[in-house]
Amino acid sequence: METDIVIIGAGAAGLMCAMTAARRGRRVLVLEHNDRPGRKILISGGGKCNFTNRNAGPNGYLSSNPHFARSALKRYTPQDFLDLLATHAIPWHERDHGQLFCDRSAADIVNVLVEEAVATGTTIQCGVSAGHVVPTGEEDRRWLVETSAGPVRCQSVVLATGGLSIPKIGASNFALRVAGQLGIPVLDPYPGLVPLVFGEDDLAFMRPLTGIALDATATCGKTRFREALLFTHRGLSGPVILQISSFWKQGDAVRINLCPDRDIPAWLAERRDNRPKARLHTVVSEILPNRLAQSLCERAGMPDTVIGQTGNKTLSILADQIQAWTVYPTGTEGYRTAEVMVGGVDTNALSSRTMEVKTKPGLYIIGEAVDVTGWLGGYNFQWAWASGHACGECA
């Protein structure tokens, strides 16, 4: 079989690339090893698909080259994707922090992408796995893709197979493997946007608090986020922990502020003056969940202390427990629950305008497989749209 472009992967980036390239009159074949396109889209956002974020600019991405994503993101914006949804009358709503979700179902997003691609002449083959991707040395048909349905010769190949996150839906290392075979540099991948896990000493404190959620900040190095934190039986989760996890490396400390809107030392001193007979944990439960307040006081060595009998040094210890709680995760929950893969194909090997591999004309890599990882809240979908569109305009 012969075609102009073979796109391997019918996910967010691959489908966007397909519809964009096909509009230019290119013959496009999309190969998907799953039995249907867009499986990761369908499970995202609790089935509602957080499809972009109004604030998805270059500063919301982690990469060894922080400027790489700027060109593609500038040329395909969140508003561009909203305009696409408007042509299909897809209802959506906005939540906190600029997050945009479907009103009905994530299937709306998949349907829009598939309909647009098919309408422009794209062929989508599901249940077909790609094998070797090799250059042919011919000028007009530069690449040969071996597949479970037979070989395909083409001018351009686009690797849009995603990363290693959520293996239960068919995640693979295909793009990284092909990059390695062709001598394209890859930065070591690791799970991102993932819960953090801890050793038994920390878990003895955390497990009894399972299910408690509260507004908090988490800091790792120079990076800080503020969102909800959730205690779990394995450690810590919630949006603020998922965010900071992408920046955490083994051995790093994470500093947590459980009450970011108050000056806790000053507040405790004020409560000591005004409620001198109250138990310390009772006072702390004014601003934190009761179980957490009790546990913090116990951890600080003052489970039944009366606040009026507590000195400044003791209150300072408790204040640090609340606003400067420093933890050392032992790891993460891994790709099983990670929303993204951090790292991947080195952006220095790619054109930021087209996503083409600089040393391999006609080979393009887009989406999660590239060393560009967005914040939680629709940023990674916006990178998929932007990188797919940038590639589709040129491949």
Residue pairs with C-beta under 8 A, 6 or more apart in sequence:
1 29
1 150
1 151
1 152
1 153
2 141
2 152
2 153
2 154
3 27
3 28
3 29
3 123
3 152
3 153
3 154
4 21
4 26
4 27
4 28
4 154
4 155
4 156
5 18
5 21
5 26
5 27
5 28
5 29
5 154
5 155
5 156
5 157
5 158
5 395
6 29
6 30
6 31
6 130
6 143
6 145
6 152
6 154
6 156
6 157
6 158
7 14
7 17
7 18
7 21
7 28
7 29
7 30
7 31
7 157
7 158
7 160
8 14
8 31
8 130
8 133
8 145
8 157
8 158
8 159
8 160
8 161
8 174
8 175
9 30
9 31
9 32
9 159
9 160
9 161
9 162
9 174
9 175
9 367
10 18
10 30
10 31
10 32
10 34
10 37
10 38
10 124
10 126
10 160
11 37
11 38
11 39
11 40
11 41
11 160
11 161
11 162
11 367
11 384
12 38
12 40
12 41
12 109
12 113
12 367
12 381
12 384
12 385
12 388
13 160
13 162
13 366
13 367
13 368
13 383
13 384
13 385
13 387
13 388
13 391
14 30
14 32
14 158
14 160
14 161
14 366
14 367
14 388
15 30
15 37
15 38
15 110
15 113
15 114
15 116
15 117
15 388
16 113
16 384
16 385
16 388
16 389
16 392
17 158
17 160
17 364
17 366
17 388
17 389
17 391
17 392
17 395
18 28
18 30
18 117
18 122
18 124
18 392
19 113
19 116
19 117
19 120
19 122
19 392
20 388
20 389
20 391
20 392
20 393
21 28
21 391
21 392
21 393
21 395
22 28
22 117
22 120
22 121
22 122
23 120
23 392
24 392
24 393
26 395
27 121
28 117
28 121
28 122
28 123
29 122
29 123
29 125
29 152
29 154
30 37
30 117
30 122
30 123
30 124
30 125
31 125
31 128
31 129
31 130
31 145
31 147
32 124
32 125
32 126
32 127
32 128
33 127
33 128
33 129
33 130
33 170
33 172
34 126
34 127
34 169
34 170
35 126
35 127
36 126
37 110
37 113
37 114
37 124
37 126
38 109
38 110
38 113
38 114
39 169
39 170
40 162
40 166
40 169
41 49
41 106
41 109
41 110
41 113
41 381
42 49
42 106
42 107
42 110
43 106
43 166
43 169
44 50
44 106
44 381
45 51
45 101
45 102
45 106
47 105
47 106
48 101
48 102
48 103
48 105
48 106
49 101
49 102
49 105
49 106
49 108
49 109
49 381
50 99
50 100
50 101
50 377
50 378
50 381
51 81
51 85
51 92
51 100
51 101
51 102
51 109
51 378
51 381
52 78
52 81
52 82
52 100
52 378
52 381
52 382
52 385
53 60
53 78
53 97
53 98
53 99
53 100
53 375
53 377
53 378
53 379
53 382
54 78
54 94
54 98
54 100
55 97
55 98
56 73
56 77
56 78
56 98
56 374
56 378
56 379
56 382
56 383
57 73
58 66
58 67
58 69
58 70
58 73
60 374
60 375
60 379
61 69
61 372
61 373
61 374
61 375
61 379
61 383
62 192
62 246
62 247
62 342
62 372
62 373
62 374
63 69
63 347
63 371
63 372
63 373
64 187
64 346
64 347
64 348
64 371
65 347
65 348
65 371
67 352
68 347
68 350
68 352
68 371
68 372
69 352
69 372
69 383
69 386
69 387
70 352
71 352
71 353
71 390
72 352
72 353
72 355
72 383
72 386
72 387
72 389
72 390
73 382
73 383
73 386
75 386
75 389
75 390
76 385
76 386
76 389
76 390
77 386
78 100
78 378
78 382
80 385
80 389
81 382
81 385
82 92
82 100
84 112
84 116
85 92
85 108
85 112
88 108
88 111
88 112
88 115
90 102
90 104
90 108
90 109
90 112
91 102
91 103
91 104
92 100
92 101
92 102
92 103
93 100
93 101
93 103
94 100
94 101
95 101
97 227
97 377
98 377
98 378
99 377
99 378
100 378
102 108
102 109
114 124
117 124
118 124
125 149
128 147
128 148
128 149
129 147
129 148
130 145
130 146
130 147
130 174
131 145
131 146
131 147
131 148
132 144
132 145
132 146
132 181
133 143
133 144
133 145
133 146
133 157
133 159
133 178
133 181
133 182
133 363
134 143
134 144
134 146
135 142
135 143
135 144
135 360
135 362
135 363
136 142
136 143
136 144
136 153
140 155
141 153
141 154
141 155
142 154
142 155
142 156
142 361
142 362
143 153
143 154
143 155
143 156
143 157
143 362
143 363
144 151
144 152
144 153
145 151
145 152
145 153
145 154
145 157
155 362
156 362
156 363
156 364
156 395
157 362
157 363
157 364
158 355
158 364
158 365
158 366
158 391
158 395
159 174
159 175
159 178
159 179
159 363
159 364
159 365
159 366
159 369
160 175
160 366
160 367
160 369
160 388
161 172
161 174
161 175
161 369
162 171
162 172
162 175
162 341
162 367
162 368
162 369
163 171
163 175
163 176
163 189
163 340
163 341
163 344
163 368
163 369
164 171
164 172
164 173
164 189
164 191
164 335
164 338
164 341
165 171
165 191
165 192
165 335
165 338
165 339
165 340
165 341
165 368
166 335
166 336
166 337
166 338
166 339
167 335
167 336
168 336
171 335
175 344
175 345
175 365
175 369
176 186
176 189
176 344
176 345
176 369
179 185
179 186
179 345
179 365
179 369
180 186
182 357
182 360
182 363
183 359
184 345
184 346
184 349
184 357
184 359
184 360
184 365
185 345
185 346
185 348
185 349
186 343
186 344
186 345
186 346
187 343
187 344
187 345
187 346
187 371
188 343
189 341
189 342
189 343
189 344
190 341
190 342
190 343
191 245
191 332
191 333
191 334
191 335
191 338
191 340
191 341
191 342
192 245
192 246
192 338
192 339
192 340
192 341
192 342
192 373
193 242
193 243
193 245
193 246
193 338
193 339
193 340
193 376
194 242
194 245
194 332
194 333
194 334
194 335
194 337
194 338
194 339
195 232
195 234
195 235
195 236
195 237
195 241
195 242
195 245
195 332
195 333
195 337
196 235
196 236
196 237
196 241
196 245
196 248
196 254
196 329
196 331
196 332
196 333
197 234
197 235
197 329
197 330
197 331
197 332
197 333
198 206
198 234
198 235
198 236
198 327
198 328
198 329
198 330
199 330
202 235
202 327
202 328
203 233
203 234
203 235
205 295
205 299
206 231
206 232
206 235
206 236
207 233
208 291
208 295
209 231
209 291
209 292
209 295
210 231
210 232
210 233
211 230
211 231
212 230
212 231
212 289
212 291
212 292
213 228
213 229
213 230
213 231
213 238
214 228
214 229
214 258
214 288
214 289
214 292
215 226
215 227
215 228
215 229
215 260
216 226
216 227
216 228
216 229
216 238
216 240
216 256
216 257
216 258
216 259
216 260
217 224
217 225
217 226
217 240
217 256
217 257
217 260
218 224
218 225
218 229
218 240
218 241
218 243
218 244
218 254
218 255
218 256
219 244
219 254
219 255
219 256
219 257
220 244
220 247
220 248
220 252
220 253
220 254
220 255
221 247
221 252
223 244
223 247
224 244
225 239
225 240
225 243
225 244
226 240
226 260
227 238
227 239
227 240
227 243
227 376
228 238
228 239
228 240
229 236
229 237
229 238
229 240
229 241
229 256
229 258
230 236
230 237
230 238
230 241
231 292
234 333
235 329
236 256
236 327
236 329
239 376
239 377
242 339
242 376
243 375
243 376
244 254
245 332
246 340
246 342
246 373
246 375
248 254
248 329
248 332
250 331
251 328
252 328
252 329
253 326
253 327
253 328
254 326
254 327
254 328
254 329
255 324
255 325
255 326
255 327
256 325
256 326
256 327
257 322
257 323
257 324
257 325
258 288
258 292
258 322
258 323
258 325
259 287
259 288
259 322
259 323
260 323
262 287
264 318
264 319
264 322
264 323
265 315
265 316
265 319
267 287
268 283
268 307
268 315
268 318
268 319
269 312
269 315
271 278
271 283
271 286
271 307
272 307
272 308
272 310
272 315
275 283
275 307
275 308
276 306
276 307
276 308
277 306
277 308
278 306
278 307
278 308
279 304
279 305
279 306
279 307
280 297
280 302
280 305
280 306
280 307
280 310
280 318
281 290
281 293
281 294
281 296
281 297
281 303
281 304
282 293
283 307
284 293
284 296
284 297
284 318
284 322
285 293
285 294
288 296
288 322
294 303
296 318
296 321
296 322
297 303
297 305
297 318
299 321
300 314
300 317
300 318
300 321
301 317
302 310
302 314
302 318
305 314
332 338
335 341
339 376
339 380
340 368
340 373
340 374
340 380
341 368
341 369
341 373
342 371
342 373
343 371
343 373
344 368
344 369
344 370
344 371
344 372
345 365
345 369
345 370
345 371
346 371
347 370
347 371
347 372
349 357
349 358
349 359
350 356
350 357
350 358
350 365
350 370
351 358
353 390
353 394
354 364
354 390
354 391
354 393
354 394
354 395
355 364
355 365
355 366
355 370
355 387
355 390
355 391
355 394
356 362
356 363
356 364
356 391
356 394
356 395
357 363
357 364
357 365
364 391
364 395
366 384
366 387
366 388
366 390
366 391
367 383
367 384
367 387
367 388
368 380
368 383
368 384
370 387
372 383
372 387
373 380
374 380
374 382
374 383
